Amino acid sequence: MSGLFTASVRSPMVGVVLTLELTGAYAVTLPLVATCLAASLVARALGGSPIYE
């Protein structure tokens, strides 16, 4: 969920915070941050523009 949000909006920290607040699963914070960073890097490497730009 956070990876898709981060890749489409290009806002990794908002994806992390939003997912943590919605799920309440704070034990998965590190994997969530890694997922968002990877999704952001892949989205930038593939090009294209974010949906809100």
mmCIF file of the N, C-alpha and C atoms, coordinates in Angstrom:
data_MODEL
# 
_entry.id   MODEL 
# 
loop_
_atom_site.group_PDB 
_atom_site.id 
_atom_site.type_symbol 
_atom_site.label_atom_id 
_atom_site.label_alt_id 
_atom_site.label_comp_id 
_atom_site.label_asym_id 
_atom_site.label_entity_id 
_atom_site.label_seq_id 
_atom_site.pdbx_PDB_ins_code 
_atom_site.Cartn_x 
_atom_site.Cartn_y 
_atom_site.Cartn_z 
_atom_site.occupancy 
_atom_site.B_iso_or_equiv 
_atom_site.pdbx_formal_charge 
_atom_site.auth_seq_id 
_atom_site.auth_comp_id 
_atom_site.auth_asym_id 
_atom_site.auth_atom_id 
_atom_site.pdbx_PDB_model_num 
ATOM 1   N N  . MET A 1 1  ? 0.823  -1.179 0.000   1.00 0.00 ? 1  MET A N  1 
ATOM 2   C CA . MET A 1 1  ? 0.000  0.000  0.000   1.00 0.00 ? 1  MET A CA 1 
ATOM 3   C C  . MET A 1 1  ? 0.876  1.255  0.000   1.00 0.00 ? 1  MET A C  1 
ATOM 4   N N  . SER A 1 2  ? 1.877  1.271  0.858   1.00 0.00 ? 2  SER A N  1 
ATOM 5   C CA . SER A 1 2  ? 2.721  2.459  0.919   1.00 0.00 ? 2  SER A CA 1 
ATOM 6   C C  . SER A 1 2  ? 3.645  2.551  -0.285  1.00 0.00 ? 2  SER A C  1 
ATOM 7   N N  . GLY A 1 3  ? 4.072  1.423  -0.813  1.00 0.00 ? 3  GLY A N  1 
ATOM 8   C CA . GLY A 1 3  ? 4.924  1.436  -1.998  1.00 0.00 ? 3  GLY A CA 1 
ATOM 9   C C  . GLY A 1 3  ? 4.198  2.003  -3.208  1.00 0.00 ? 3  GLY A C  1 
ATOM 10  N N  . LEU A 1 4  ? 2.973  1.610  -3.397  1.00 0.00 ? 4  LEU A N  1 
ATOM 11  C CA . LEU A 1 4  ? 2.170  2.128  -4.511  1.00 0.00 ? 4  LEU A CA 1 
ATOM 12  C C  . LEU A 1 4  ? 1.905  3.626  -4.340  1.00 0.00 ? 4  LEU A C  1 
ATOM 13  N N  . PHE A 1 5  ? 1.566  4.037  -3.142  1.00 0.00 ? 5  PHE A N  1 
ATOM 14  C CA . PHE A 1 5  ? 1.319  5.451  -2.882  1.00 0.00 ? 5  PHE A CA 1 
ATOM 15  C C  . PHE A 1 5  ? 2.580  6.270  -3.126  1.00 0.00 ? 5  PHE A C  1 
ATOM 16  N N  . THR A 1 6  ? 3.714  5.784  -2.623  1.00 0.00 ? 6  THR A N  1 
ATOM 17  C CA . THR A 1 6  ? 4.973  6.502  -2.786  1.00 0.00 ? 6  THR A CA 1 
ATOM 18  C C  . THR A 1 6  ? 5.382  6.610  -4.240  1.00 0.00 ? 6  THR A C  1 
ATOM 19  N N  . ALA A 1 7  ? 5.217  5.539  -4.999  1.00 0.00 ? 7  ALA A N  1 
ATOM 20  C CA . ALA A 1 7  ? 5.611  5.563  -6.408  1.00 0.00 ? 7  ALA A CA 1 
ATOM 21  C C  . ALA A 1 7  ? 4.719  6.477  -7.233  1.00 0.00 ? 7  ALA A C  1 
ATOM 22  N N  . SER A 1 8  ? 3.455  6.553  -6.904  1.00 0.00 ? 8  SER A N  1 
ATOM 23  C CA . SER A 1 8  ? 2.562  7.377  -7.720  1.00 0.00 ? 8  SER A CA 1 
ATOM 24  C C  . SER A 1 8  ? 2.549  8.845  -7.313  1.00 0.00 ? 8  SER A C  1 
ATOM 25  N N  . VAL A 1 9  ? 2.800  9.136  -6.048  1.00 0.00 ? 9  VAL A N  1 
ATOM 26  C CA . VAL A 1 9  ? 2.779  10.511 -5.582  1.00 0.00 ? 9  VAL A CA 1 
ATOM 27  C C  . VAL A 1 9  ? 4.197  11.068 -5.417  1.00 0.00 ? 9  VAL A C  1 
ATOM 28  N N  . ARG A 1 10 ? 5.178  10.197 -5.290  1.00 0.00 ? 10 ARG A N  1 
ATOM 29  C CA . ARG A 1 10 ? 6.590  10.549 -5.078  1.00 0.00 ? 10 ARG A CA 1 
ATOM 30  C C  . ARG A 1 10 ? 6.796  11.313 -3.778  1.00 0.00 ? 10 ARG A C  1 
ATOM 31  N N  . SER A 1 11 ? 6.200  10.814 -2.744  1.00 0.00 ? 11 SER A N  1 
ATOM 32  C CA . SER A 1 11 ? 6.344  11.405 -1.422  1.00 0.00 ? 11 SER A CA 1 
ATOM 33  C C  . SER A 1 11 ? 6.528  10.280 -0.398  1.00 0.00 ? 11 SER A C  1 
ATOM 34  N N  . PRO A 1 12 ? 7.770  9.815  -0.209  1.00 0.00 ? 12 PRO A N  1 
ATOM 35  C CA . PRO A 1 12 ? 8.012  8.638  0.632   1.00 0.00 ? 12 PRO A CA 1 
ATOM 36  C C  . PRO A 1 12 ? 7.592  8.797  2.096   1.00 0.00 ? 12 PRO A C  1 
ATOM 37  N N  . MET A 1 13 ? 7.869  9.952  2.699   1.00 0.00 ? 13 MET A N  1 
ATOM 38  C CA . MET A 1 13 ? 7.550  10.088 4.116   1.00 0.00 ? 13 MET A CA 1 
ATOM 39  C C  . MET A 1 13 ? 6.046  10.144 4.364   1.00 0.00 ? 13 MET A C  1 
ATOM 40  N N  . VAL A 1 14 ? 5.310  10.740 3.458   1.00 0.00 ? 14 VAL A N  1 
ATOM 41  C CA . VAL A 1 14 ? 3.850  10.766 3.607   1.00 0.00 ? 14 VAL A CA 1 
ATOM 42  C C  . VAL A 1 14 ? 3.306  9.340  3.492   1.00 0.00 ? 14 VAL A C  1 
ATOM 43  N N  . GLY A 1 15 ? 3.877  8.555  2.589   1.00 0.00 ? 15 GLY A N  1 
ATOM 44  C CA . GLY A 1 15 ? 3.458  7.160  2.457   1.00 0.00 ? 15 GLY A CA 1 
ATOM 45  C C  . GLY A 1 15 ? 3.704  6.360  3.719   1.00 0.00 ? 15 GLY A C  1 
ATOM 46  N N  . VAL A 1 16 ? 4.856  6.575  4.334   1.00 0.00 ? 16 VAL A N  1 
ATOM 47  C CA . VAL A 1 16 ? 5.188  5.863  5.577   1.00 0.00 ? 16 VAL A CA 1 
ATOM 48  C C  . VAL A 1 16 ? 4.247  6.280  6.696   1.00 0.00 ? 16 VAL A C  1 
ATOM 49  N N  . VAL A 1 17 ? 4.104  7.576  6.905   1.00 0.00 ? 17 VAL A N  1 
ATOM 50  C CA . VAL A 1 17 ? 3.278  8.068  8.013   1.00 0.00 ? 17 VAL A CA 1 
ATOM 51  C C  . VAL A 1 17 ? 1.811  7.669  7.824   1.00 0.00 ? 17 VAL A C  1 
ATOM 52  N N  . LEU A 1 18 ? 1.313  7.808  6.609   1.00 0.00 ? 18 LEU A N  1 
ATOM 53  C CA . LEU A 1 18 ? -0.081 7.463  6.341   1.00 0.00 ? 18 LEU A CA 1 
ATOM 54  C C  . LEU A 1 18 ? -0.342 5.986  6.595   1.00 0.00 ? 18 LEU A C  1 
ATOM 55  N N  . THR A 1 19 ? 0.541  5.136  6.134   1.00 0.00 ? 19 THR A N  1 
ATOM 56  C CA . THR A 1 19 ? 0.356  3.700  6.337   1.00 0.00 ? 19 THR A CA 1 
ATOM 57  C C  . THR A 1 19 ? 0.480  3.317  7.806   1.00 0.00 ? 19 THR A C  1 
ATOM 58  N N  . LEU A 1 20 ? 1.429  3.910  8.516   1.00 0.00 ? 20 LEU A N  1 
ATOM 59  C CA . LEU A 1 20 ? 1.568  3.604  9.939   1.00 0.00 ? 20 LEU A CA 1 
ATOM 60  C C  . LEU A 1 20 ? 0.339  4.058  10.724  1.00 0.00 ? 20 LEU A C  1 
ATOM 61  N N  . GLU A 1 21 ? -0.192 5.207  10.396  1.00 0.00 ? 21 GLU A N  1 
ATOM 62  C CA . GLU A 1 21 ? -1.371 5.696  11.105  1.00 0.00 ? 21 GLU A CA 1 
ATOM 63  C C  . GLU A 1 21 ? -2.619 4.872  10.781  1.00 0.00 ? 21 GLU A C  1 
ATOM 64  N N  . LEU A 1 22 ? -2.759 4.438  9.543   1.00 0.00 ? 22 LEU A N  1 
ATOM 65  C CA . LEU A 1 22 ? -3.938 3.656  9.168   1.00 0.00 ? 22 LEU A CA 1 
ATOM 66  C C  . LEU A 1 22 ? -3.915 2.250  9.745   1.00 0.00 ? 22 LEU A C  1 
ATOM 67  N N  . THR A 1 23 ? -2.734 1.623  9.768   1.00 0.00 ? 23 THR A N  1 
ATOM 68  C CA . THR A 1 23 ? -2.663 0.239  10.219  1.00 0.00 ? 23 THR A CA 1 
ATOM 69  C C  . THR A 1 23 ? -2.353 0.108  11.699  1.00 0.00 ? 23 THR A C  1 
ATOM 70  N N  . GLY A 1 24 ? -1.581 1.044  12.244  1.00 0.00 ? 24 GLY A N  1 
ATOM 71  C CA . GLY A 1 24 ? -1.185 0.948  13.645  1.00 0.00 ? 24 GLY A CA 1 
ATOM 72  C C  . GLY A 1 24 ? -0.109 -0.088 13.892  1.00 0.00 ? 24 GLY A C  1 
ATOM 73  N N  . ALA A 1 25 ? 0.501  -0.606 12.840  1.00 0.00 ? 25 ALA A N  1 
ATOM 74  C CA . ALA A 1 25 ? 1.525  -1.643 12.959  1.00 0.00 ? 25 ALA A CA 1 
ATOM 75  C C  . ALA A 1 25 ? 2.903  -0.988 12.987  1.00 0.00 ? 25 ALA A C  1 
ATOM 76  N N  . TYR A 1 26 ? 3.282  -0.452 14.125  1.00 0.00 ? 26 TYR A N  1 
ATOM 77  C CA . TYR A 1 26 ? 4.542  0.266  14.236  1.00 0.00 ? 26 TYR A CA 1 
ATOM 78  C C  . TYR A 1 26 ? 5.751  -0.666 14.262  1.00 0.00 ? 26 TYR A C  1 
ATOM 79  N N  . ALA A 1 27 ? 5.539  -1.948 14.398  1.00 0.00 ? 27 ALA A N  1 
ATOM 80  C CA . ALA A 1 27 ? 6.636  -2.913 14.406  1.00 0.00 ? 27 ALA A CA 1 
ATOM 81  C C  . ALA A 1 27 ? 7.249  -3.092 13.016  1.00 0.00 ? 27 ALA A C  1 
ATOM 82  N N  . VAL A 1 28 ? 6.536  -2.713 11.987  1.00 0.00 ? 28 VAL A N  1 
ATOM 83  C CA . VAL A 1 28 ? 7.034  -2.878 10.622  1.00 0.00 ? 28 VAL A CA 1 
ATOM 84  C C  . VAL A 1 28 ? 7.538  -1.554 10.030  1.00 0.00 ? 28 VAL A C  1 
ATOM 85  N N  . THR A 1 29 ? 7.982  -0.644 10.881  1.00 0.00 ? 29 THR A N  1 
ATOM 86  C CA . THR A 1 29 ? 8.420  0.663  10.411  1.00 0.00 ? 29 THR A CA 1 
ATOM 87  C C  . THR A 1 29 ? 9.633  0.563  9.498   1.00 0.00 ? 29 THR A C  1 
ATOM 88  N N  . LEU A 1 30 ? 10.638 -0.200 9.876   1.00 0.00 ? 30 LEU A N  1 
ATOM 89  C CA . LEU A 1 30 ? 11.848 -0.305 9.057   1.00 0.00 ? 30 LEU A CA 1 
ATOM 90  C C  . LEU A 1 30 ? 11.582 -0.926 7.692   1.00 0.00 ? 30 LEU A C  1 
ATOM 91  N N  . PRO A 1 31 ? 10.878 -2.058 7.597   1.00 0.00 ? 31 PRO A N  1 
ATOM 92  C CA . PRO A 1 31 ? 10.563 -2.576 6.258   1.00 0.00 ? 31 PRO A CA 1 
ATOM 93  C C  . PRO A 1 31 ? 9.692  -1.625 5.444   1.00 0.00 ? 31 PRO A C  1 
ATOM 94  N N  . LEU A 1 32 ? 8.850  -0.881 6.098   1.00 0.00 ? 32 LEU A N  1 
ATOM 95  C CA . LEU A 1 32 ? 7.998  0.088  5.414   1.00 0.00 ? 32 LEU A CA 1 
ATOM 96  C C  . LEU A 1 32 ? 8.819  1.225  4.822   1.00 0.00 ? 32 LEU A C  1 
ATOM 97  N N  . VAL A 1 33 ? 9.789  1.708  5.566   1.00 0.00 ? 33 VAL A N  1 
ATOM 98  C CA . VAL A 1 33 ? 10.675 2.759  5.067   1.00 0.00 ? 33 VAL A CA 1 
ATOM 99  C C  . VAL A 1 33 ? 11.497 2.235  3.896   1.00 0.00 ? 33 VAL A C  1 
ATOM 100 N N  . ALA A 1 34 ? 11.996 1.019  4.004   1.00 0.00 ? 34 ALA A N  1 
ATOM 101 C CA . ALA A 1 34 ? 12.775 0.424  2.908   1.00 0.00 ? 34 ALA A CA 1 
ATOM 102 C C  . ALA A 1 34 ? 11.920 0.264  1.655   1.00 0.00 ? 34 ALA A C  1 
ATOM 103 N N  . THR A 1 35 ? 10.679 -0.153 1.822   1.00 0.00 ? 35 THR A N  1 
ATOM 104 C CA . THR A 1 35 ? 9.772  -0.303 0.686   1.00 0.00 ? 35 THR A CA 1 
ATOM 105 C C  . THR A 1 35 ? 9.501  1.031  0.015   1.00 0.00 ? 35 THR A C  1 
ATOM 106 N N  . CYS A 1 36 ? 9.265  2.059  0.815   1.00 0.00 ? 36 CYS A N  1 
ATOM 107 C CA . CYS A 1 36 ? 8.986  3.374  0.248   1.00 0.00 ? 36 CYS A CA 1 
ATOM 108 C C  . CYS A 1 36 ? 10.194 3.956  -0.463  1.00 0.00 ? 36 CYS A C  1 
ATOM 109 N N  . LEU A 1 37 ? 11.367 3.771  0.097   1.00 0.00 ? 37 LEU A N  1 
ATOM 110 C CA . LEU A 1 37 ? 12.570 4.269  -0.569  1.00 0.00 ? 37 LEU A CA 1 
ATOM 111 C C  . LEU A 1 37 ? 12.826 3.533  -1.878  1.00 0.00 ? 37 LEU A C  1 
ATOM 112 N N  . ALA A 1 38 ? 12.656 2.217  -1.874  1.00 0.00 ? 38 ALA A N  1 
ATOM 113 C CA . ALA A 1 38 ? 12.833 1.444  -3.104  1.00 0.00 ? 38 ALA A CA 1 
ATOM 114 C C  . ALA A 1 38 ? 11.807 1.839  -4.155  1.00 0.00 ? 38 ALA A C  1 
ATOM 115 N N  . ALA A 1 39 ? 10.568 2.034  -3.757  1.00 0.00 ? 39 ALA A N  1 
ATOM 116 C CA . ALA A 1 39 ? 9.531  2.436  -4.708  1.00 0.00 ? 39 ALA A CA 1 
ATOM 117 C C  . ALA A 1 39 ? 9.813  3.815  -5.277  1.00 0.00 ? 39 ALA A C  1 
ATOM 118 N N  . SER A 1 40 ? 10.320 4.710  -4.454  1.00 0.00 ? 40 SER A N  1 
ATOM 119 C CA . SER A 1 40 ? 10.651 6.047  -4.930  1.00 0.00 ? 40 SER A CA 1 
ATOM 120 C C  . SER A 1 40 ? 11.811 6.014  -5.918  1.00 0.00 ? 40 SER A C  1 
ATOM 121 N N  . LEU A 1 41 ? 12.828 5.227  -5.634  1.00 0.00 ? 41 LEU A N  1 
ATOM 122 C CA . LEU A 1 41 ? 13.973 5.112  -6.538  1.00 0.00 ? 41 LEU A CA 1 
ATOM 123 C C  . LEU A 1 41 ? 13.584 4.483  -7.871  1.00 0.00 ? 41 LEU A C  1 
ATOM 124 N N  . VAL A 1 42 ? 12.776 3.449  -7.826  1.00 0.00 ? 42 VAL A N  1 
ATOM 125 C CA . VAL A 1 42 ? 12.343 2.793  -9.066  1.00 0.00 ? 42 VAL A CA 1 
ATOM 126 C C  . VAL A 1 42 ? 11.468 3.729  -9.889  1.00 0.00 ? 42 VAL A C  1 
ATOM 127 N N  . ALA A 1 43 ? 10.574 4.455  -9.246  1.00 0.00 ? 43 ALA A N  1 
ATOM 128 C CA . ALA A 1 43 ? 9.700  5.385  -9.972  1.00 0.00 ? 43 ALA A CA 1 
ATOM 129 C C  . ALA A 1 43 ? 10.506 6.499  -10.635 1.00 0.00 ? 43 ALA A C  1 
ATOM 130 N N  . ARG A 1 44 ? 11.520 6.989  -9.945  1.00 0.00 ? 44 ARG A N  1 
ATOM 131 C CA . ARG A 1 44 ? 12.362 8.029  -10.546 1.00 0.00 ? 44 ARG A CA 1 
ATOM 132 C C  . ARG A 1 44 ? 13.208 7.476  -11.679 1.00 0.00 ? 44 ARG A C  1 
ATOM 133 N N  . ALA A 1 45 ? 13.675 6.238  -11.543 1.00 0.00 ? 45 ALA A N  1 
ATOM 134 C CA . ALA A 1 45 ? 14.491 5.630  -12.591 1.00 0.00 ? 45 ALA A CA 1 
ATOM 135 C C  . ALA A 1 45 ? 13.675 5.358  -13.848 1.00 0.00 ? 45 ALA A C  1 
ATOM 136 N N  . LEU A 1 46 ? 12.406 5.008  -13.683 1.00 0.00 ? 46 LEU A N  1 
ATOM 137 C CA . LEU A 1 46 ? 11.556 4.722  -14.833 1.00 0.00 ? 46 LEU A CA 1 
ATOM 138 C C  . LEU A 1 46 ? 11.042 5.988  -15.510 1.00 0.00 ? 46 LEU A C  1 
ATOM 139 N N  . GLY A 1 47 ? 11.091 7.093  -14.811 1.00 0.00 ? 47 GLY A N  1 
ATOM 140 C CA . GLY A 1 47 ? 10.652 8.365  -15.392 1.00 0.00 ? 47 GLY A CA 1 
ATOM 141 C C  . GLY A 1 47 ? 9.164  8.590  -15.199 1.00 0.00 ? 47 GLY A C  1 
ATOM 142 N N  . GLY A 1 48 ? 8.638  9.500  -15.959 1.00 0.00 ? 48 GLY A N  1 
ATOM 143 C CA . GLY A 1 48 ? 7.228  9.838  -15.806 1.00 0.00 ? 48 GLY A CA 1 
ATOM 144 C C  . GLY A 1 48 ? 7.071  10.923 -14.761 1.00 0.00 ? 48 GLY A C  1 
ATOM 145 N N  . SER A 1 49 ? 5.862  11.399 -14.622 1.00 0.00 ? 49 SER A N  1 
ATOM 146 C CA . SER A 1 49 ? 5.627  12.455 -13.638 1.00 0.00 ? 49 SER A CA 1 
ATOM 147 C C  . SER A 1 49 ? 4.651  11.966 -12.580 1.00 0.00 ? 49 SER A C  1 
ATOM 148 N N  . PRO A 1 50 ? 4.746  12.527 -11.376 1.00 0.00 ? 50 PRO A N  1 
ATOM 149 C CA . PRO A 1 50 ? 3.792  12.164 -10.320 1.00 0.00 ? 50 PRO A CA 1 
ATOM 150 C C  . PRO A 1 50 ? 2.382  12.637 -10.676 1.00 0.00 ? 50 PRO A C  1 
ATOM 151 N N  . ILE A 1 51 ? 1.378  12.035 -10.057 1.00 0.00 ? 51 ILE A N  1 
ATOM 152 C CA . ILE A 1 51 ? 0.011  12.392 -10.416 1.00 0.00 ? 51 ILE A CA 1 
ATOM 153 C C  . ILE A 1 51 ? -0.370 13.786 -9.954  1.00 0.00 ? 51 ILE A C  1 
ATOM 154 N N  . TYR A 1 52 ? 0.248  14.312 -8.935  1.00 0.00 ? 52 TYR A N  1 
ATOM 155 C CA . TYR A 1 52 ? -0.134 15.620 -8.416  1.00 0.00 ? 52 TYR A CA 1 
ATOM 156 C C  . TYR A 1 52 ? 0.779  16.733 -8.890  1.00 0.00 ? 52 TYR A C  1 
ATOM 157 N N  . GLU A 1 53 ? 1.486  16.546 -9.970  1.00 0.00 ? 53 GLU A N  1 
ATOM 158 C CA . GLU A 1 53 ? 2.391  17.585 -10.441 1.00 0.00 ? 53 GLU A CA 1 
ATOM 159 C C  . GLU A 1 53 ? 1.961  18.129 -11.770 1.00 0.00 ? 53 GLU A C  1 
# 
